[in-house]
Amino acid sequence: MTTSKRGFSAPNNIDAIPEAAYRDAAGRRYETPNAPALQFATIADYREGRTATLSPSAGNGLVDVLVCTVESMDATGVLLLDGVPIAAGDGRYQFEVAPGEHRLEVQGIDASTTEFSINAGATAHFTTGQGCAVRHQVDFRTQLYRVKDASDFVPVLSQKAANRSGAGCLLALAGVLLCVLTAVLAMFVGDDSAASELIGIPALIGVVALVVGFIFGVRTTGALHKRAKANRLPTGRTAPGRHGVLTGQAVAFPSPQDAKDWSAERAVQGPLMVFDLHLFRLTRNADGTAAYTGSGETLALAHAAGVRAWIDDAEVPCDWAAWHYPLAAGEHRCRVVYGDDEAALDFTFTVAAVPDMTVLHVPIRVFRIWDERTGALIGFPPQIAQAVTKVPQSKLGKVANTDNGKADQWVPLRFWPGPGQ
């Protein structure tokens, strides 16, 4: 059973999930010696329009990425290029790369990976900041989206929209209070018809205020979602070629919600495996307690390795994303390995003969703990778990089971499904 309270003294004394993203105590950011020349700006500077978009030099491409690994936008996220960490610290990074294929990854309390191709003279824009304002789940997720340009890395309401939303919230609140007040008065009026008619007028006003205020809020939020989605480039990342027993090409998504939207337009069969990093970066203090803060580049740049997967003994494409593997109906074997054989998990799953996905959550715990007493990184062995969070439904079942389409069925909660937790 998890009893941490930031103890981290044994494998059974850790947080169930990373409770917070790691922050450098001095608010610094770091670059590695092998990093390309980076232009950096804080997220605050970006949001205030104090940053400019660069252009690539002759023969090179430019990557423009906003690293945001917590809703408050002030953590020490790790940016990796082609599997190698190049910087740590939330903010906007611009740097040149050679034309061709590249892999980009952001790690915070979790991780998101994408692959992209870039030509000389082109710019590729990416952001994990959309999760701050446009979410389909309660807790923050690091979701790496490629977007058209740098205009909306962190979608925010305009002042006019914010005022409209605020007015709507106040109107709805006033409507609720008025409805409650009239309900209380009605209890004292009893059978007095004249008084009941008088009370009915403010009750009706309260209902109207509640409905109108709610509509204002929903429309404002909906417009923000649409604006962010309109700036995204297609989210499905198709792996080239066929792999082993797969009946088609594997497709990766930044979020299971993107896979849900994609599957609504086609018949799909097979699992959606959500590879979810639980990255613990902490400092163990001299008194034995631990905290998600520290100082120095060693811990700031500490990161997780990669993940690999096999289905029925054939390796399939895999990274920190949500992967759909098209498979024939029946039972299948899966093996997931973290890093250089640091941890492995074997399990079986069944693919139903219906055009719908099974959602399999595959969380992986990785520990990077700086021990102040020894001046070195320590940690517990990595761990891998798995759990089914959504079962597939037939066409008739989808109609009968309205929960099948809800986001919380598709987007696994970030808890550890291990024994006793």
N, C-alpha and C positions, 0 to 999 in steps of 0.2 A: 504494500500500500504506500502511496506517495505521501510523505510527511515533511517535505523539504523545509518550507519557510526559509529558503535560501541556505540550507545547511550544506547540501552537496558533499556529504562525507562518505556516502556509500551509494550503490546503485538503487537501493530502496529508499533513498532520502534525497530525491530530486523532484523538481516541479513536474507535474503531469505534462505540461507543454512549456515552451519558453514563455515566461510571463511578460517579458518586455524585450524589445530589440536592444542590442548592445549599443552603448554610447561611450564615446571617448570622454573622460572626465574633464579634459580641458577644451572640449569642443573642436579638436583639431581634425584635419583630414590627412591622409597619407598617400604617397605614391611609391610604387616599387621601382627599383633601379632599372628594370628592363621595360618599364612602361613607355609607350610612345609619348611624344610631347602632348601634354594635356592642357586645355584651357578649362578652368573650373570656375563655377559661380554658385553661390548658395541658392537654395530654393527661394528664399526671401527676395534676393536680387532678381531672380528670374520672374517672380510674380509681380514685382514692381517695375518690370520693363527695363532693368538696368544691365541686361546682357544682350549681346549681338550674336547673330548666327554667322559663323565663319563660312568660307568657301574653301574647297580643297585645292591644293597646289597641283601643278601639272603632273599627270600620271598617277595620281592617288585618288582614293575615295575618302569621304568624311563620315564619321559616326558622331551623331549628336544624340546623347542619351541622358534622361533625367532619372537619377537613382533616388528612389523614395521607398524606404523600407519600414515606415511606421506612419500612422495617421497624422502625428504631430510634425512629421517631416524634418526631424532633427536628430536622427540616429546615425550610426556609423555603418552604413551598408557597404558590402564588398562588391566591386565591379570586376568581372573576369572577362578576358578576351581570349578566345581559342583555348579555353581551359586553364589559363594562367591569370592570377590576380594582378591587376594593374593599379588599383586605387581603392581606398576605403573612405567613406564619408558621404552622406546624402547630399546631393546637389546635381548641377548640370555639368556634364563632361562633353567636350568636343575634342576629337583627335582623328588623325589621318590613319588610313589602313591601305594596304596594297589591294588592287582589284582582285576579285575572286570570292571564294566561299569562306565564311567566318562564322564563329559561334560566339554569342554574347550571353552573359549570365549575370544575374543580380542575386545576392544572398543577404538575408537579414535574419529574421527569426525563421524564415523559410527560404525558398529559392524559386527562380523562374529562369528557364533557358529558351533561347531561340537560335535558329540558324538563318543566315541570310547571304545573299550574293550582291556584290556591289561592283559597279563599273567605274573606271577612271572618270573623274569629274562629277560623280554623283554624290549625293548626301543621303544617308539612311537615318531617319529619326525614330527614336524609341523612348518609351516612358513606362515607369511603374507607378507614376503619380495619379493615374486615373482612379485607382482604388480608394483615394482619399475622399472623393466626392460621389463616385458612381460605384455602388456596391450591391451585390446580390446575396450577401451574408452578413452576419453580425460583426465578426471580427475582421481585422484588416488582413488582406492577402497581398503578397508581392506578385503581381501579374505583369509580365513584360509584353507590351503591345508595340508593334510597329505602326507609326502614324504618318499621315501625309506631310505634316510640317510641324514646326516648333511652336505653333500659336496656342496649342491647348494641351500642354504636357500635364497640367493640373487644372482640370475644369473648375471654374469658380463662377458663382452667380454675379451678374452685373449688379450695380447698385440699384437700378430700377427693379430688376427681378428680385433682389434681396428684400427691397422694401415691400414689393407685392407679396412675397412669401411671408414676411413678418406680419403684414396686415392680415393676411389670411389666417395665420396662426392665432393672432389676437382675436379675430372675429370668431373663429371656431371655439376658442376658450370662453369668450363671452357667451356664445350660444350654449355651451355646456353648463355654465354657471346659471344662466337664465332657466334652462330646462330643469336643473336641480332645484332651484328656488321655487318654481311654479309647482313642482311635484310635492315639495314640502308644504306649500300653502294649501294645496289640494287636500292634504291629509286633515287639515284643520277646518276646511270649509264644509266637508261632509256632503250632505244632500242639498245644500243651498244652490239652486239652479242659477240664480242671478250672479252670485259670486263665482260660480264655476265658469260662466260665460266670460266674465271679466278676466279670470285667470287664463282662459284659453287663448286670449290675444297675445300676452307675453310668451306663452308656451310656443305658439306658432312662430313668433319672431325668433325665439331661441333656436328652433329647429332649422329655420331658414338660414340664420347666421352660421349655424354649425355646418350645414351642407355647403353654403357658399365659401366659407373659410377653408373647408376641406378641399373643395375643387381648386381654389387658388393654389394651395400647397401642392396638390398632386400634379397640376399642370406645370408649375414651376420646376418641380423635381423631374417630371417627365421630359421637359425641354432640355434640362441639363444632361440627362441620359442620352437623348437623341443627338445632342451636339457632340458629345464625346464619342459616341459610336460612329458618327458620320466622319470623324477625323481618322478612324482606324482603317488600316489596310486589312485585307482578308486575314482572318486569324488562324485558319486551318493550315497546318504545315505538313505537307505530304512527304513521307519518306520515299525516295526513289526505289524502284524494284520491288520484287516479292521476296518474302522471307519465310522459309520453312513451310509450316502448315497454314499460313495466312491465306485466306481466299481472295485478298485484295491488298491494297497498299495501306500501311499503317499511317494514321493521321494524328498529329499532336496539336493541342490547344493550350493557350495560356491559362485558361480556367475551365473547369467542368461546365460552367454556365455557357461558354462558347460552344462546347460539344453538344449541349442540350439544344441550343438554337440550330446548330448545323444538322443534327439528326432529325429535327422536325420536318425537314424538307426532303428526306430520303428514307428508304428502308435500310436499316442497319442491323447487324447481328454480330455479337461478340462483346467482350468486356471493354469498358472504359477504365483504365488503370490510372489512378491519380497518385503519382509519385510525389510525396509530400515530405520535405525536409523539416525536421525539428532541430534547428541549430541552436545549441546552448553555448553562448560566449559569455564568460563570467570571470570575475576576479575573486579568488578565495583569499579573504583577509587574514591577517595574523591571528585573529581570535577564532578562526575556523569557519566563520560565516561567509556567504558568497553574495555578490551583487552584480547586476548586469551593467557595470561600468568599469572603467579601468583607464590606464594610460600607456602609451607606447605603441609602436607599430606592430609588434609581434602579435598581440591579441587583436588589434584593430584589423589586421590583414588575415587573421586566422579564418579558415574557410573549410567547407566540406568538399570532399572529393566527388567523383561522379557515381552514377548508378547504372547497372546493366541488368538485362532481363533475358531469359530464355523461356520459350513456350514449346513444349513437347521436344525438348533437346535442341531446338534451333534458336540461335540468338536473334532477337528482334530489336528494332530501334528503341531507344530509351534514354531519357534525361529527366530533368526536373520540370515536368509538364504533365498534362493529362493526355494519355495516349489511348486511342481507339485501335484495337486489333481485330480486324474482321476474321471470324473463325466459323467453321462448321459446327452444327449442333453436337453436343456430347460433352464428355468430361475431358479436361485438358490439364496437363501438368505445367507448373510455372516455377521458375527459380529466379530469385532476385538477389543480386550481389552488390554490396556497397564497397567502393574503393578497390584497393588491391587485395581482394578476398579478405577484407577486414571483418565482414559480417555477411551472412547468407541466410536465406529463408526459402524453403521448399513448401509448396502448397498445391492443392488442386482446386479447380473451379469448374462449374458446369455452364455450358452455353445452351440456352433454351432455343427451341425451334420457332422463335417469334422475332419479328423485325423490331427489336428494341434492345437497348444496352443494359448490361449489368454494370453497376458502378462499384469498382473495387478500390478501396482506400489502402494505399501502401505507404504508411509513414515510416520514416527512418530517423532515428535519434543519433545525433553526432555531438560530441562534447569537446569544447575547447576552453579549458579552465587555466587561468594564469594564477599560479600559487606564489603569493608574495613572499612566503617564507623560504622557498627554494629558488625563486627567480626563474622559473621554467614553466612551460605548458605541461599540464597533466590532463587526465580525463579518464572516463570509463569506456569500456569497449562499445562500439556502435551497436545499435539494436534495430531490427527490422520487424514489423508486424503487418498484418493485413486483416481487413474486415469488409464484408459486403454491406454497402449502404443503400443500394437500390436494386431491387430485383426486376427483371424484364417483364413486360406486360404484353399480352396479345392486343390486337386492335380493339376487341371487345372489352378486354381488361382495362385498357387505357381510358375508355369511355366511362366504365363503372368505377374506376379508382382514380378520383380526381387528384389524389396526393401524388400520383406518378409524375405529374408535370411540375410540381413545386420545386423551387430552387433548393430547398434544404434537403430534398431527396437526392439531388445531383451533386451538390457541393458538400463534401463530408465535413463534419465538425472536426476541429483540430485537437481531438483528444487521443490519448494513447490507448488502443484497444487490447492492451496486454492483461494478463491475469491480475485480478485484485485492484484494477485501476479504472 
